[in-house]
């Protein structure tokens, strides 16, 4: 699967697209530390990838490095941000304002990376009029009006699993075309709608697997 940028004919592999935000974060950290230029090796080390993979990924964007000098940090940061679309403001709606929804609403990283939370929605009337991160929690029934008013294309689902699919269906019907799903369930969506799943329990289970492997290896070394 490949991703196509809206202003070019470049086809970028999905794996590369997934790494571009990592490079952007690394470049932002370098810029904040006062670094103005960096080599591919330095940037790769900061991003946690090998330099050959980084150079291959960046080749899809164009030629932004200078032999013997490296990359201009600010310029490359802008080019990556432009490529992935975060030089513009993206309105986002979050549905499900429980503990996770509260945490997401209060996450300052959204705003600094080009995402503006315009509404917090919940089906529970007891949550309505609660104020979280400066926004009043509104009824889920307001979804369509909010999507139209703010031209929302990105929705975040932080509901229990049982409600997630119906929320996704309603989002799609309202015109949302990209969904970030935190509910522990697999969503189905029509063609043209992108769904990304974040499952913290699965990530922890993967870490548990690696810890178990290290424990077994350590016991074998002792024996």
C-alpha positions, 0 to 999 in steps of 0.5 A: 500500500502506498500514500500519495501526497495531494500536491505531487505524483510521488507514491510513498510506501506506507512504512515510510509514511509511518516513519516520517512523523518519527523523523519530524519529532527527531528534527524538532528535538534537534532544532530545540537543542540548537542544532542547525545541520545534521548528518544522516547518521546523526538524524538516524540515531536520534530517530532510532533507525539505521541511516540507510533506511532513513536516506531511502525514506527521505529520497521519496521526498526529494533531495534535501541533503548536501554532501559533506554538510548534511541536512538543514534541520529547519528546512528538512523539518518543514519539508517533512511537515508539509509532506505529511500535512501538518503545516496546516490546521486539522480540526479533530473531534473526540468521541468518548470522554471517559478517562482516556478521552480526558487524557487525549483532550488534555494532550498538548502535543495535538496543538503543537503538531497541527491538530486542533480539538474542536469538540468533545462528544459523549453519549452520557448526559451526565457528562454534558456541560463538563468542561475538559481542556477548555471545551464543554462536553457536548452530546454525540447527537451534535456530531453532524453539525460540528463536522459541518461547522468546522469541516472536520475530517479526522475523528478520534474514538475513545469509547468502550468497544461495544459502541465503537463501530456504531460511532465509526459508522456515524462519523463516516456518514457525517463526512469524516474520512480518517479515524483514530481508534483507541477502542479495543476492537477492530473497526470496518470502514468503507473504501476511502476511509482510513482507520488507525488503531491504537491498542495499549494492551497489545503493546504491553503484551508485546513488551511482556513477550520480550521480557519473558524472552529475556528472562528465559535467556538469562536463566539459560545463561546462569545454568 
